[in-house]
Amino acid sequence: MLEDAAGIRRVVLACGTVDLRKGIDGLATIIGDKYGQNPFEKGTLFLFCGKRSDRCKGLLWMGTEFLLLYKRFEAGRLSWPRNTREAADLTEEQYKYLMMGLNPLDPKIKDVDPKNIY
């Protein structure tokens, strides 16, 4: 599904909090400096969350330009992993859990049937 929509082959979750006032250049710098990853990796969506947990940003290198995504939840909040300063690769199933407001790295979410997500 993700690959069909925007050519996304990999989703990387930036654990912890990020100042969501940052734009493309600021987020790209965080990807390289804080997480030691390449922001110019085509097809990799990097996801960030602020302190309030009701919005997130995504940064995707399209090959010639960046795509900056912003999502705000009107009801509910994201359950974002806060206890590590690492970046975690997500499966498509874990990405769906995250967009439901669940912590995709929590082993307890295995009880949720992913077929009922979308």
URLINKA-V575081 format. One record per backbone hydrogen bond with DSSP energy under -0.5 kcal/mol. CO is the residue of the C=O (numbers start at 1). NH is the residue of the N-H. Records with the same first field share a line. If there is no record, write none. Layout:
# URLINKA-V575081
CO->NH + NH
This chain:
# URLINKA-V575081
1->5
2->6 + 8
3->7
7->9
10->45
11->13 + 90
12->14 + 47
13->15 + 88
18->20
19->22
23->27
24->28
25->29
26->30
27->31
28->32
29->33
30->34 + 35
31->37
32->36
37->39
38->41
40->42
41->44
43->9 + 10 + 45
44->46 + 61
45->12 + 47
46->59
47->14
48->57
49->18
50->53
53->78
54->73
55->50
56->71
57->48
58->69
59->46
60->62 + 67
61->43
65->62
67->60 + 69
69->58
71->56
72->74
78->80
81->16
86->15
88->13
90->11
91->95
92->96
93->97
94->98
95->99
96->100
97->100 + 102
98->101
102->104
103->106
105->107
106->109
107->110
108->111
109->112
112->114
113->116
114->117 + 118
